[in-house]
Amino acid sequence: MTLLRGLVLLSLCLASGQSAGDQPAPAGSQNAPCPLLSVNDPVQRDRLLYHTCYLSQPTDLGDWRQITPAQLPAQLKWQASNGEQLAFPRSQLEYWIRLNLKNDGPTPGFWYLALDYAPVDYVSFTLHRANGSSVIETGDQRPFDARGIDYRYYLVPISLNAGEAATLYLRLSSQGALNLPLSLLTPDELVAQSNTLTLTHGLFYGALIIFALFNLLLFISSGTRYYFFNAFYMASLGLFLFAMGGFAYQHLWPGSPWLANTAVPLSMALCALAINLFGRSFLQVRRQSPLTSRLMTAQTGIACGLLVLALALPYNHAIAIITVAALALICSLFFIGVIRWRQGHSHAKWYVLSWSLMVLGTLTYALAAFGYIPDFLQQEMIMQSAIGGQVLLLNYAIVQRWRDMQKRLWLAENRAKMRLEREVAERTTQLQDAMRDLEAANQRLEALSTRDSLTGLHNRRYLDGRLTELIREAHRHLRPLALVVLDADHFKRINDHYGHAVGDLCLRHIADELKHAVHRPQDVVARFGGEEFALLLPDTDLAGAQRVTNQFLQRLASCPAGQREGLHIPLTLSAGVALLQADETQAQLFERADSALYRAKAGGRNQLVVAGNTPAPVGTATNRNRE
């Protein structure tokens, strides 16, 4: 509600045709004289506005630019500012400012009068002495070099001999507001102030350029449009502040007075267009909120219309209309962000916070620029602070949106995977029912099946196909892959002594223990022969494969088969393990693991033998122990 009140206040002020634009903002006595200011006294210099008088140009005197201070009628009554900031909102009049100066020191001195407000159409400085007058005529309607001093604002050099007095007159006129932050500085004070402002502005504009380029590079690399719109917004915002602060006229188009005036409303209109395009893309309103999408489409059309108005209308009308429209657009985006936040888009929260800062900063800056609140320089710093905070929050909001999008993609992928698994399970059940009825089809499908019917493990067909895939992935990503080949010891004796039914029971027992030995979904357990088994362990180094296999061999040796049937059949297995080498084929890997298995058999059985490595193993630099 505070934001709305501020917007309404500014709109009413700008729309009022008889507002303070026709009556000067400071209230002072009509007959008060201009107190003499001792330029040597720093206290009096700090209280410059207590020594300042002003008056509005009478309309019956003709062209004000043709009138010298000496031609002003004596009966005109100067008004004292009484320490209040000189600001004339939406001024259509011409104004005179007067300062009576005197050097009370014993030596000559040099000072600068600074007018720290760039958008002034015409300004004339006349320093009247006893021995003559010097005149500087400048302003945005004249080339920049008319100022004499290369400075973004206006500086008037004042030199006074010891005991010399002079009167300084300023004549001003502008299509827009006149905000006149005046100060009288020594050269040292001016240099110190300029150094501080140079550092502050350098950091601000440098950070703005870096963020804009960073977003532009993200757009080029990813193709995501809101990165481009964010870069566009920061560039147009920087251009607006650059123009409003006088830097653009000083550095970009010093010979073009037309651009000096037009750049301010034009860059504001560009900002309005950029923020609307960014908000529409970032908040994802096109598909999810058709009504909001139509509203933002209309706002985009309004922003394009503001660009036309900035070029077609006079400055005073264009700046007022565009300021109100831009503030209304910012508030609209603020409330749209709130709605999207309430709809569950967590990244919209940071968007709303960023625009809260922007609304407050813009409102304060606009009121200061139009002369409704004093101390324009301080409000400029507040605006820069607000923009800095907004840019940081806006880019953080982009990061949060990316994280939110990744989370949504991950959830969607998991849901799709679970749905696919359910569908596969349903189809498998249907196929199994059908295969019970069709013996011939069952035989063909069984031959192509990837499961061993006795143990439930993967069979040789699945093993070969999966091993090919894992070898390809291991070579591509430089990750380790371990192959373990196992064979039951003296299994023929079990079949001969107990019969094949007990032998099958022992094989199922081995399979169950192998299933318990591995826990990761990507690991593969297969039976590829009568009593031969294999383990595929991706992302597992040699030490990890040895640990898994030895734990299995120890558990199997301590857990006889057939205990439920009243039998206690001890079982042991021999194993050979090989780690995939660089450029090694499937056949070569299997051959090395099989050779290691035979060495385990020859070495006494019930043990694990590691195959020898010839080239460097795949993923040597990134091997990770299996957890």
Secondary structure as GFF3:
##gff-version 3
##sequence-region A 1 627
A	DSSP	alpha_helix	2	15	.	.	.	ID=ss1
A	DSSP	beta_strand	37	38	.	.	.	ID=ss2
A	DSSP	alpha_helix	42	46	.	.	.	ID=ss3
A	DSSP	three_ten_helix	48	51	.	.	.	ID=ss4
A	DSSP	beta_strand	52	56	.	.	.	ID=ss5
A	DSSP	three_ten_helix	59	61	.	.	.	ID=ss6
A	DSSP	three_ten_helix	64	66	.	.	.	ID=ss7
A	DSSP	three_ten_helix	69	71	.	.	.	ID=ss8
A	DSSP	beta_strand	79	80	.	.	.	ID=ss9
A	DSSP	beta_strand	86	88	.	.	.	ID=ss10
A	DSSP	beta_strand	94	102	.	.	.	ID=ss11
A	DSSP	beta_strand	109	115	.	.	.	ID=ss12
A	DSSP	beta_strand	122	129	.	.	.	ID=ss13
A	DSSP	beta_strand	132	138	.	.	.	ID=ss14
A	DSSP	three_ten_helix	144	147	.	.	.	ID=ss15
A	DSSP	beta_strand	154	160	.	.	.	ID=ss16
A	DSSP	beta_strand	165	173	.	.	.	ID=ss17
A	DSSP	beta_strand	178	180	.	.	.	ID=ss18
A	DSSP	beta_strand	182	185	.	.	.	ID=ss19
A	DSSP	alpha_helix	187	222	.	.	.	ID=ss20
A	DSSP	alpha_helix	225	244	.	.	.	ID=ss21
A	DSSP	alpha_helix	247	251	.	.	.	ID=ss22
A	DSSP	alpha_helix	257	282	.	.	.	ID=ss23
A	DSSP	alpha_helix	285	288	.	.	.	ID=ss24
A	DSSP	alpha_helix	290	312	.	.	.	ID=ss25
A	DSSP	alpha_helix	315	342	.	.	.	ID=ss26
A	DSSP	alpha_helix	347	369	.	.	.	ID=ss27
A	DSSP	alpha_helix	376	437	.	.	.	ID=ss28
A	DSSP	alpha_helix	439	448	.	.	.	ID=ss29
A	DSSP	alpha_helix	460	477	.	.	.	ID=ss30
A	DSSP	beta_strand	481	488	.	.	.	ID=ss31
A	DSSP	alpha_helix	491	498	.	.	.	ID=ss32
A	DSSP	alpha_helix	500	517	.	.	.	ID=ss33
A	DSSP	beta_strand	524	527	.	.	.	ID=ss34
A	DSSP	beta_strand	532	538	.	.	.	ID=ss35
A	DSSP	alpha_helix	542	557	.	.	.	ID=ss36
A	DSSP	beta_strand	573	579	.	.	.	ID=ss37
A	DSSP	alpha_helix	586	602	.	.	.	ID=ss38
A	DSSP	beta_strand	608	610	.	.	.	ID=ss39
A	DSSP	three_ten_helix	620	622	.	.	.	ID=ss40
###
